[in-house]
Amino acid sequence: MTALAPNWRFSQLFGEKDSIEEVSDVDIVSAIEFDESGDFLAVGDRGGRVVIFEQDASDYKFYAEFQSHEPEFDYLKSLEIEEKINKIKWCKRTNDSHFLLTTNDKTIKLWKLNKKNIKQVTTPEDTGKLCFPSVTTTESTIVASSKKVFANAHAYHINSISLNSDGETYISADDLRINLWNVEISEQSFNIVDIKPANMEELSEVITSASFHPKHCNLFMYSSSKGSIKLNDTRQNALCDKHTKYFEEPEDPSTKSFFSEIISSISDCQFSGDGRYILSRDYLTLKIWDINMESKPVKTIKIHEHLRSKLCDLYESDFIFDKFECHLSGDGSKVITGSYHNVFYSYDWQNDIVTTFEANKNYPTNKIKTVPFAQRNKDLNPETMDFNKKCLHMAYHPKQDLVAVGASNNLFLYEGVDVE
């Protein structure tokens, strides 16, 4: 057993504090990612911007901001390509500069962040003697520069990018294919998974997320809309059309309904830091899998069971297709995921303790409650929930109990204080 769950408290709030009616769509948070040290936090929005925060003592402060993607138009397919940032991934740091990958629906970019000194030339007074101007550094600024553009490799929308533990390669996944790239080479990629059928009318599933194993550079997994996770080994074949392991829980016939296939679709899956466990999120549940046991998950956490009676309404309003992310703490003892009404959860899954947060900018400090798992959601009434307010994107600090959560155009930070 691990130590008791920490006492959570509100830490910081970034973003405009206006009412939801005044929020511009381009300002809504769409991606959040800590670097491997946790000292830097990147936040992307639907307007294609990326904002970087740096941890200073206990607080995060603004570090840099840049425009990563612009809206484009695909003239061959007559489609607009949104500038929205889908994913951000930090590269391993090798010098004083930072490198990170950002992607929208079609194009991945490698960005470099580095300090640039601003120098000023001072002309000496005319004394009749030979004098040289002096150059002094007055201040420094952070400059973002695009180093590589990885384009034209995906026919469908990119949903995932994941860096390899070797630090040299990464994968990008869309609905039907996964490509392997070298970070230094943008001209070519290798297709390692292709589930596109010869006849598109026979299409029965799509890829929903993909991730490299954190320790073994040859292993990666991808999840599907059918509720399965496939673990693949790149050493077996160049095209990984045969999986090494297959994780799927058989459906309970007593709960089968018209919505079964939709709610079983996995929206996100992550490895634990040591690579021992896999965390997956579907519409109603979180599942924790032991990588050595394919038959069933070691833990199933019901997130939206109180919404089962409203699936018909959620289907008609398209909320049933919302894709909630999930993340594990650095030690793997806690998991986080989001819900509606700007609510999200932190689960101490080995001790069955859940903390419920409501990311409310008007009173952020007093909407945190830690209870045994059986008492969760007691105060939540599905009839009064605001489904337009939701916590889809979040990230867990790799080394401490600190969570970053996006709610509309705001970024909330919550920190845990250890219980003695």
C-alpha positions in Angstrom: 0.0 0.0 0.0 1.1 3.5 -0.7 0.9 6.5 1.6 -2.5 8.3 2.1 -3.7 10.6 -0.6 -2.3 14.1 -0.2 -4.4 17.1 0.9 -5.1 18.9 -2.3 -5.4 22.7 -2.5 -5.8 25.3 -5.2 -2.5 26.9 -6.3 -2.8 29.2 -9.3 -5.1 30.4 -12.0 -4.1 31.7 -15.4 -6.4 33.2 -18.1 -9.1 35.8 -18.4 -11.7 35.8 -15.6 -14.7 36.8 -17.8 -18.0 34.9 -18.0 -18.3 32.0 -20.4 -20.4 33.9 -22.9 -17.5 36.2 -23.6 -14.9 33.5 -24.2 -13.5 33.4 -27.7 -13.2 29.9 -29.2 -9.5 30.5 -30.1 -8.6 31.1 -26.5 -9.9 27.7 -25.2 -7.1 25.4 -23.9 -6.6 22.4 -26.1 -3.3 20.8 -24.9 -1.2 20.8 -21.7 2.2 19.2 -21.1 4.9 19.3 -18.5 8.5 18.7 -19.5 10.4 15.8 -17.9 11.7 17.9 -15.0 8.4 19.5 -14.3 10.1 22.9 -14.3 8.4 24.0 -17.5 4.7 23.7 -18.5 3.5 24.2 -22.1 -0.2 25.1 -22.8 -1.7 25.1 -26.3 -5.0 26.6 -27.4 -7.4 26.5 -30.3 -5.9 29.6 -31.8 -2.6 27.8 -32.5 -0.7 29.6 -29.7 1.6 27.9 -27.2 2.3 29.6 -23.9 5.2 28.4 -21.7 5.4 28.7 -17.9 8.5 28.3 -15.8 8.4 27.1 -12.1 10.0 29.7 -9.9 10.2 28.5 -6.3 6.7 27.2 -5.7 4.8 29.2 -8.4 4.7 29.1 -12.2 5.4 32.3 -14.0 5.1 33.3 -17.7 8.2 32.3 -19.7 7.4 32.6 -23.4 4.6 32.6 -26.0 4.6 31.9 -29.7 2.3 31.3 -32.6 2.8 27.6 -33.5 0.3 27.1 -36.2 -1.8 29.2 -38.6 -5.1 28.3 -40.2 -4.6 26.7 -43.6 -6.7 25.5 -46.6 -6.3 22.2 -48.4 -7.1 23.1 -51.9 -7.1 19.5 -53.2 -9.7 18.4 -50.7 -11.4 21.8 -50.2 -11.0 21.5 -46.5 -10.0 24.1 -43.9 -7.2 23.0 -41.6 -7.7 24.4 -38.1 -4.8 26.0 -36.2 -5.8 24.3 -33.0 -3.0 22.6 -31.1 -3.8 18.9 -30.6 -0.7 17.8 -28.7 2.5 19.1 -27.3 5.5 17.0 -26.4 8.8 18.2 -24.9 12.0 16.7 -26.3 14.8 15.6 -24.0 17.0 18.6 -23.0 20.6 18.4 -24.1 21.7 22.0 -23.8 20.5 25.4 -22.6 17.8 25.5 -25.2 14.4 23.8 -25.1 12.9 21.8 -28.0 9.3 20.8 -28.3 7.0 19.2 -30.8 3.5 20.7 -31.5 0.9 19.4 -33.9 -2.5 20.5 -35.3 -4.6 18.1 -37.4 -2.1 17.8 -40.3 1.3 19.3 -39.5 3.9 18.6 -36.8 6.5 21.3 -36.0 9.7 21.2 -34.0 10.3 24.4 -32.0 13.5 25.7 -30.3 13.3 28.0 -27.3 16.4 29.8 -26.3 17.5 33.0 -24.6 18.7 35.9 -26.7 20.6 38.8 -25.3 19.5 42.2 -26.4 22.6 44.4 -26.9 22.8 48.2 -27.0 25.6 50.3 -28.6 26.7 53.3 -26.6 28.5 56.0 -28.5 31.1 57.8 -26.4 31.2 61.5 -26.0 33.3 63.5 -28.4 36.5 64.3 -26.5 38.7 64.8 -29.5 40.4 61.5 -28.9 39.9 58.2 -30.7 37.1 56.3 -28.9 35.2 53.2 -29.7 31.5 52.6 -29.1 30.8 50.2 -26.3 28.3 47.3 -26.5 26.4 46.3 -23.4 23.8 43.6 -22.8 20.7 45.4 -21.5 18.2 42.5 -21.2 17.5 39.0 -22.5 14.4 37.6 -24.1 13.1 34.1 -25.0 13.0 33.5 -28.7 11.0 30.7 -30.4 12.2 29.5 -33.8 10.8 26.7 -36.0 13.5 24.2 -36.7 11.6 21.5 -38.6 8.2 21.0 -40.2 6.9 17.5 -40.6 4.1 17.8 -43.2 2.1 15.8 -45.8 2.4 12.5 -44.0 -1.2 12.1 -42.7 -4.4 11.9 -44.8 -6.5 12.0 -41.6 -6.5 14.1 -38.4 -3.5 13.6 -36.2 -4.6 12.6 -32.7 -1.3 11.7 -31.0 2.4 12.2 -31.0 4.8 10.4 -28.7 8.6 10.7 -28.3 10.7 7.5 -28.0 12.9 6.9 -25.0 15.9 6.9 -27.4 15.4 10.6 -27.8 15.9 10.4 -31.6 12.5 9.2 -32.9 8.8 9.7 -32.4 5.5 8.4 -33.6 2.5 10.3 -34.9 -1.0 8.7 -35.2 -4.1 9.6 -37.2 -7.4 7.7 -37.5 -5.9 4.9 -39.7 -2.1 5.1 -39.7 0.9 5.5 -37.4 4.1 6.9 -38.7 7.6 6.7 -37.3 9.8 9.8 -37.7 13.4 10.8 -36.9 13.4 14.2 -35.1 16.2 15.4 -37.3 14.6 14.3 -40.6 11.4 16.0 -41.8 11.4 14.8 -45.4 10.4 11.2 -44.8 8.6 9.0 -42.3 8.0 5.2 -42.1 4.5 3.8 -41.9 4.5 1.2 -39.1 0.7 0.7 -38.6 -1.9 0.8 -41.3 -5.5 -0.4 -40.5 -7.1 1.2 -43.6 -9.2 -1.5 -45.3 -9.0 -2.0 -49.1 -12.7 -1.0 -49.2 -13.5 1.9 -46.8 -17.1 0.6 -46.5 -15.6 -2.3 -44.4 -14.0 0.2 -41.9 -15.0 -1.0 -38.4 -12.5 0.8 -36.1 -10.1 3.8 -36.0 -7.0 4.6 -34.0 -7.7 6.9 -31.1 -4.3 7.4 -29.4 -0.8 6.0 -29.5 2.2 6.1 -27.1 5.8 4.8 -26.9 6.8 2.7 -23.9 8.8 5.0 -21.5 11.7 2.5 -21.0 11.8 0.1 -24.1 12.4 2.0 -27.3 11.0 -1.0 -29.4 7.6 -1.1 -27.7 4.6 1.2 -28.4 0.8 0.8 -28.0 -2.2 2.2 -29.7 -5.9 2.2 -28.7 -9.0 1.9 -30.9 -12.6 3.0 -31.1 -13.5 -0.7 -30.3 -12.2 -0.4 -26.8 -9.0 -2.4 -27.3 -5.3 -1.6 -26.8 -2.6 -3.3 -28.9 1.0 -3.5 -27.8 3.5 -3.7 -30.7 7.1 -4.5 -31.0 9.0 -2.8 -33.8 11.7 -5.5 -33.8 9.2 -8.1 -35.1 8.2 -6.5 -38.4 8.7 -3.2 -40.3 4.9 -3.0 -40.6 3.5 -3.8 -37.2 0.2 -5.4 -38.4 0.4 -8.1 -35.8 0.3 -7.1 -32.1 2.4 -8.6 -29.3 -0.3 -8.1 -26.7 -3.9 -7.3 -26.8 -5.8 -5.7 -24.0 -9.6 -5.7 -24.1 -12.3 -6.4 -21.5 -15.3 -8.4 -22.8 -18.5 -6.4 -22.7 -21.1 -7.3 -20.1 -24.2 -8.6 -22.0 -26.5 -7.2 -19.4 -25.4 -3.6 -20.1 -25.3 -3.9 -23.9 -27.2 -1.1 -25.7 -27.3 1.1 -28.8 -24.5 3.2 -27.3 -22.2 0.4 -26.3 -19.8 0.8 -29.2 -19.6 4.6 -28.8 -19.0 4.6 -25.0 -16.4 1.8 -25.3 -14.2 3.9 -27.6 -10.9 4.7 -25.8 -10.2 8.4 -25.9 -6.7 8.3 -24.3 -4.2 5.8 -23.0 -0.9 6.3 -21.1 1.9 4.2 -19.8 2.9 4.6 -16.1 6.4 6.1 -15.6 8.0 2.6 -15.0 6.1 1.1 -18.0 4.4 -1.5 -15.8 0.8 -0.2 -16.1 -1.4 1.1 -18.8 -4.1 3.7 -18.0 -7.0 4.0 -20.5 -10.1 6.2 -20.5 -13.4 5.5 -22.3 -16.5 7.6 -21.9 -17.8 5.9 -18.7 -14.7 4.5 -17.0 -11.0 4.6 -16.3 -9.2 1.2 -16.6 -5.7 0.3 -15.2 -4.0 -2.6 -17.0 -1.0 -4.6 -15.8 1.2 -5.0 -18.9 1.7 -8.6 -18.0 -2.0 -9.5 -17.8 -4.1 -9.1 -20.9 -7.3 -10.9 -19.7 -8.8 -8.0 -17.6 -7.8 -4.7 -16.1 -6.5 -4.8 -12.5 -8.8 -1.9 -11.7 -11.9 -0.3 -13.3 -12.9 3.1 -12.0 -16.4 4.3 -12.8 -16.3 7.9 -13.8 -19.6 8.6 -15.5 -21.9 5.9 -14.2 -24.3 8.6 -13.0 -24.7 9.7 -16.7 -25.7 6.2 -18.0 -29.4 7.2 -17.8 -28.7 10.3 -19.9 -26.8 8.6 -22.8 -29.6 9.3 -25.2 -29.6 13.1 -24.5 -25.8 13.1 -24.6 -25.8 11.3 -28.0 -28.3 13.8 -29.5 -26.2 16.7 -28.3 -22.9 15.1 -29.4 -21.4 15.3 -25.9 -21.1 11.5 -25.9 -18.2 11.9 -28.4 -16.1 14.2 -26.0 -12.6 12.9 -25.6 -11.4 13.1 -22.0 -7.7 12.7 -21.3 -6.1 10.7 -18.4 -2.8 10.8 -16.7 -0.8 9.1 -14.0 1.3 10.6 -11.2 5.1 10.2 -11.4 5.0 7.2 -9.0 1.9 5.7 -10.6 -0.1 5.7 -7.4 -2.7 8.3 -8.5 -4.6 8.9 -11.7 -6.5 12.0 -13.0 -9.2 12.5 -15.5 -11.9 15.0 -16.3 -15.7 15.3 -16.5 -18.5 17.8 -17.0 -19.5 20.9 -15.0 -15.7 21.7 -14.9 -15.2 18.8 -12.6 -12.2 16.5 -12.6 -11.0 13.7 -10.3 -7.8 12.5 -8.7 -7.9 8.8 -7.7 -5.6 7.1 -5.3 -6.4 3.8 -6.9 -4.7 1.5 -4.5 -6.4 3.0 -1.4 -9.8 3.7 -3.1 -9.7 7.4 -2.2 -11.0 10.1 -4.7 -10.6 13.8 -4.7 -13.2 15.8 -6.6 -12.3 19.3 -7.9 -14.5 21.9 -9.6 -12.3 24.2 -11.7 -14.4 27.3 -10.9 -12.7 30.6 -11.4 -15.1 32.5 -9.1 -14.3 30.4 -6.0 -11.5 28.0 -6.9 -10.3 27.3 -3.3 -13.4 25.8 -1.8 -14.5 23.3 -4.5 -12.2 20.5 -3.5 -13.4 17.4 -1.6 -11.6 14.1 -0.7 -13.9 11.1 0.1 -13.8 7.3 -0.1 -14.5 6.0 -3.6 -18.0 4.7 -2.7 -19.1 8.3 -1.7 -18.0 10.0 -4.9 -20.5 12.0 -7.0 -23.1 12.1 -4.2 -23.6 15.8 -4.7 -23.7 15.7 -8.5 -27.1 15.8 -10.1 -27.0 15.0 -13.8 -30.1 17.1 -14.4 -28.3 20.3 -13.3 -24.9 19.6 -14.7 -23.6 22.1 -17.4 -22.3 19.8 -20.2 -20.8 22.8 -22.0 -18.3 23.2 -19.2 -15.8 20.3 -19.2 -12.3 19.4 -18.2 -10.9 17.6 -21.3 -7.2 18.4 -21.0 -4.8 18.1 -18.1 -1.3 17.0 -17.1 0.4 15.6 -13.9 3.7 17.0 -12.7 6.3 14.1 -13.2 8.0 14.6 -9.8 5.4 16.0 -7.4 1.7 16.1 -6.7 0.8 19.1 -8.9 -1.9 19.0 -11.5 -2.5 21.4 -14.4 -6.1 21.4 -15.8 -7.7 23.4 -18.6 -11.3 24.6 -18.2 -12.5 26.8 -21.1 -9.8 29.6 -21.5 -8.4 29.1 -18.0 -5.5 27.1 -16.7 -5.9 25.9 -13.1 -3.0 24.5 -11.0 -3.6 22.4 -7.9 -1.0 21.0 -5.5 -1.0 18.2 -3.0 0.4 18.5 0.5 1.5 15.1 1.9 -0.5 13.8 4.9 1.8 12.7 7.7 
